[in-house]
Amino acid sequence: MSPFDITATCAFGIEAVVVDELRKIGFDKTSVENGRVNFQGDYISIIKSNLWLRCADRIYIKIAEFRAADWDELFDGTKAVRWEDIIPGNGMMHVVGRSVKSKLHSVPDCQSIVKKAVVEGMKRKYRQERFTEDGPVYKIEISILNDIATLSLDTSGNGLNRRGYRSQQGEAPLKETLAAALVYLSRWRPDRMLADPFCGSGTIPIEAAMIAANIAPGFKRSFAAESWPEIPAELWRMCREETLDLVIKVKPEIYAADINKDVYRYAVKNAENAGVSDMVLFQKKPLSEFSTRMEYGCIICNPPYGERLSEQREVENLYREMGKIFGKLETWSYFILTALDDFEKFFGKKATKNRKLYNGKIKTHLYQYFGPLPPRKKSGEHSSDNV
């Protein structure tokens, strides 16, 4: 099957970030759709993209694409795939699906038809009516858009946001993948101070520390394709060992605070789990106590949105306070993610630019305030690529 057509899915609005990530790990030829970045590669490509992509949701192998305007076309197109060359006799064949603007709009029925067709294909080789399905999981996605069906295999299993370090979290945690995207979009570098005065369970500062130290986000977790017999275990071992060799010893100045004592404790524990507790200073403090003498720093934060009507006035006042406190940091840049449409009105300053992003299903905007560039380093000193 190699080379494979591979797709990295992601949240709408961060496709360009995923393209940059892929380029850094060696994939220059990519194509972009809404929420998807496509590229080609081999088994090592599948392993590396799972281990290293910080902002993608999952890594899929595209298996087939065909027209499916009725049930017969869906069944025949699926059965035509040589599943017996992909899935072992004991493989667990789990089908998920979605359908948009298509005649076959019942997703459960699509899943059922695809599962039956896959089993029929398996019978060609294994000559048996029933399969135990007690082996490695092969999650097949059937996606139908405008009557065009796409069959894909999920190589990741759990979403790539499941890094393995977040054992505890607050009420509305920011996904690790989006937190990493916020850090990339800020263009923060470890030679500048980074602050998050609303750190919650610590996701933004932890992701920033992992980026600074070049710690592979998938190092501490497993993946669905890791149990597939066709991908040698030696390849996984080799790629994991390589991630250790690429870790950078660095001591960035990262400050994180939250007024809630419970989520503060969660953040400290999560940083320990991620192996970055020595890179982040956590404090239990309200926004009103945030101050610094450092220059040219960067704030990245995800403050409360006030989604419930009873909280809205409180959140509006919080944003006014943010505007006053952040406004004193004349040489700083700040990046604020919120779902409140009138954010700039209460913050008291128009953003340099804003970017629409989705925090789960919530439409948000990243308000970006660019401060001045730090003075250019003298010859021989480390330079910084800052906003």
N, C-alpha and C positions, 0 to 999 in steps of 0.2 A: 504493500500500500504506500510505501514511501516514494517520493516526498508527499507529505500530507498538506491538504488545505486546512489551515488552522485559523480559528477565530478567537480573539480575546474580547469578551463582552465587558461592558463598563457602563457606568451611569451616564446619562445624557449630559453633554457639556464638557466632559473630560477626555474625549477621544484623542485630542492632540497631545495630552499628557501621556497617554498610553503609547502613542506613536513614538514619542521621545524616549520613553522607557525601553521600548523594543529596540530602538536604534542603539541605545547604550549597551544592550546585551547582544548586539550583532545582527539585527534584522532591519535592513535598510529599505527593503521593498515591501511596502504595506499599502493597503487600500482601506478607506474609511467609509462606514455607513453610520446611521444614527445608532449609537450605543454599541458599535462593533468595530473592531480593527482586524482586518484579515491579513494573513501572511502565510508563507510556506515554510516547511521544515521537516525534520526527521524526529526520531525518538528523543535525541538530546535536546532538540528545540522544544519539545513538549515538556520535558523535565525542567529545563532552564526557565521557560516562561512561567511555569507554576511556582518555581522557587523564588524568582526574582521580581515578578510584576507586583508592584505595590498598589496600583490603582485599578487593576482589572478585577472583574467579578468572578469569571470562570474562563477556562481554556477548553475549547471544543475542537474536535476533528470533524470536518465536514465529510459526510459519507456519500450522499447522493442528493440530486435536485431534479425534480420532474414535475410535470403538470398533474394536478389532482383535483379535477372539478367534480368527480363523483367517487363513490366508494370503491368501485372496481379499479379505477386508475390509482387510487391510493394503495390498495392491496397489491396490485401487480407491480407498481413501481417499487414498493418496499420489498416484495419477495424477490425481485430481480437482483437485489444486492446480495453478494455472497457472504451472508452473515456467518456461515459455517467456517469461513476462513478468518473471521474476526473474533468470534465468541467461542470459548471452549464448551465442551459438552455439559459442564456443570455450572456455566456462567449464569448469574442472576440477571435476567433481562427486564430491567425496570424502564417503563416508558412514561415520559412526561410530554406535555404538549401545549400548544397555543395556536389560535386561528384568528386572523385579522382580515376583514374584507374578503371573505371567501365563502363559497357555497357550502363547504363542509365546516359549518360553524360550531358543531357540537364537539368540544374538546375531548370529553370522555369517550365518545364513539370513535374519534380519530385514534386515540390511544389504544383502544381495544382492537381496531382493525390492524394497526401497525404491529401490535404484539402477536396477533394471529399470523400475520405475514412473516414475521421474523421466525417464529416457531416452524412454520412450513419450510422456510429456507434452511433451518437447522436440520430438518429431517433428511435433506438430500445427502448429508454426510453421515449422520449418526444413526439413521435407520431405526428410530424409536419414536413412539407416540408422545411420551411424557419426558420432561426434563426435571431433574431434582432442583436445579437452581440454588444450590447451596455453596457455590463457589464465588469467585470475584464478581463484583458488581459492574455491569455495563449499563449505564443510564443513557437511554436513547431519547433524544428530543426530536419530536415531530413539530415543525413550525410551518404553518401554511399562511402565506400572504398573497392576496390576489390570485388565488387558485394555484399558486406555485408552492409545492411541498419541498422542504429541506429536512433531511435526516442528518443528525449530528450525534456524536458521542461525547459525553461530558468526561473529561480527563481529571477534573479537579475534585469532584465529590462535594464536600462542603465548600461554600463560597470562599474565595481567596481572602476575604476580610477576616476569616477565622484564623488568626495568626497562632493562637494557642497561648497567648500571654494574658488575655483578659479573663480572669477567673471571676471577677466581680464588676458590676457596673451600676450606674445610676438609672434614673427613670427613663431618660430619652438619650441613650448613648449615640454618639456619632460613629458611623461605620469607619473602621480602620482605613479602608480604601479611600473614602472621601477625605479623611483627615490627612492622609499622605498627599492627596491631590492638592489640598489647600497649601501644604508646605511647598510643594513644587511650584504652584502658581505664584507664590510670594517671592520666589527666587532667593529665598533665604540661604545663607551660607554659614558654616560653623564659626567663622571669625566675627560674626555679629551676634549680639544678644538676641534671644527669642523669648517672648513672654506670652503666656496665656492666663489671664486673670480669671477665667471661667473654665478651669481645666476639667471639671467633672471627674470622670474615672481616668483621666490622664491621656486620652488617646492622641491628641495633637502633639503634646511635648514628647510622648513616647515614640511616635512615628518620626518626629523630627530627629530625635536622638539616634534612631535606627538608620535613618538616611545619612546622618553625619558619620556614623561608624561603618557604613556600608554593610550592615547586617541584613542578610537575605530574609525577607519577611516570611517565607515559607519554610525556614530551616527547622522549626520546632513542630511541624505538623506533618500529617500523612496525606496522600492524594489517592483518588480512586484508581488511577492508572498504575499506581505503585504495586498493586496486586495483580496486574495483568501479566500473564506468563510470557506474552510476546515481547515485553520490554524487559531486558535483562536487569536483574537486581544490581549487577555490577555497575551499570550506567547510573542508577540512582545513587549508589554509594560514592562513585567518583564525583558526581556533580555536587553532592552534599559536602564532601571533603573540600572541594574547590571553594565553596562559600566561606569556609573557615579561613582559608588562606587569604581571602580578599577583605577580611575585616580590618578596619583602620583603627588604630589607637588614637583617640581624639578626646578632648575635654572641652566641649562647647559650653557656653553659658546659656542654659535654658532654665527659665523660671516659670513655675506653674503654681497657681493658687486657686482655692475655692472656699467659699464661706461655709459649705456643708461639711460637717466633720465626718460623716459616713463616707461620702464619695471621695473625700480627701484620703481616707484610709485605703479605699479601693485603689486610688491612683498610685499610692506608694507601693502597694502589693503588686499591682500590674507592672510597674516599672521594674521591680525585682524579678518578676517572671520573665520579662523581656530582656533582662541582662543589661539594663541601662540606668539602674538606680543611681550610679555614681555620676551620671551626666545631667540629671535633672534635679533642681532644688524645688521641693514641694513645700508649700506653706498653707496653713489654714488662715485665710485672710479675706476680708470683704474688699470689693473694688475700691472703696473709699481710701484704703490704706496702700494702694498701689502707687509707688513712686520710684524713680531711679535717677541717678546722675549719669548713667551711661548714655552715649550718643550713638546715633545711626542704628538703633535697634529695630526690631520687627515684632509687632504684635499680631498673632493669629488667634482668633477666638470664635467660638460658637455660643453666644450668649442666649439666654432664654428667649423664646419667640412670643410668649403670651398667647397661645392658641385658644385657651379658654377665656371667655369674655371677662370673667372675674379677675383674671390676671393682667388684662391689657393695660390698665392704668399704671400698675406697678412696673410693668416692662417699659412703658413709655418714659417713666421717671428714671428708670435704670439707664436707658439710652441717652437721656439728657445728661446724666452724671458721667457716662462714658465720654460724651463729647467734651465736657469740661476737663476731665482728667487726661484724656488722650491729646487734647489740644495743647496741653502744656509741653508735650514731647515734640518740640519743633523739628528735630532732625530725624524723627522716627517714621517708619512706614507702618500702616496697620491695615489688616485684612479681616473683615467682619462678616460672618455668614449669618443671615437671618431671613425669616419668612415674612417679616413685617414690611408691608409695601411702603409705608411712610417713614422708614428708618431715617433717611437723611433729614427729614423735617425735625425729628426729635433729637437726633445727634447734633444738628446745628451746622452741618457742613456737607457740601455736595462732594461725592466721591470722584476721584480722578477717572475711574471707570467702574462698571459693575458687570458681573457675569452671572447668567442664569445657571443654576445647578439644582440637582434634585437630591435632597437628603431623604433617602428612601422614596416615599411617594409624595413628600412635601416639596412643593416648588419654593426654592429659596433664591436669594441673590448674594453673591460675594461682593461686598462693597470694598473697593481697593483704593487706598489712600497712599500715594507714593510720596515719600519724604525725599530729601536731597541725597545725592550719592555721597558716600564717605570720601574723604580726601584720598587721592591716588597714592598707593604705596610707593615708597622709595625703591629704587633699583635693588633687586636682590631679595626684597621682602615678598611674602606670599600675597598675590593679588586676589581680589574678591569680585565675583560676578553678582552685583546687587541690583535691586530695582532702582 
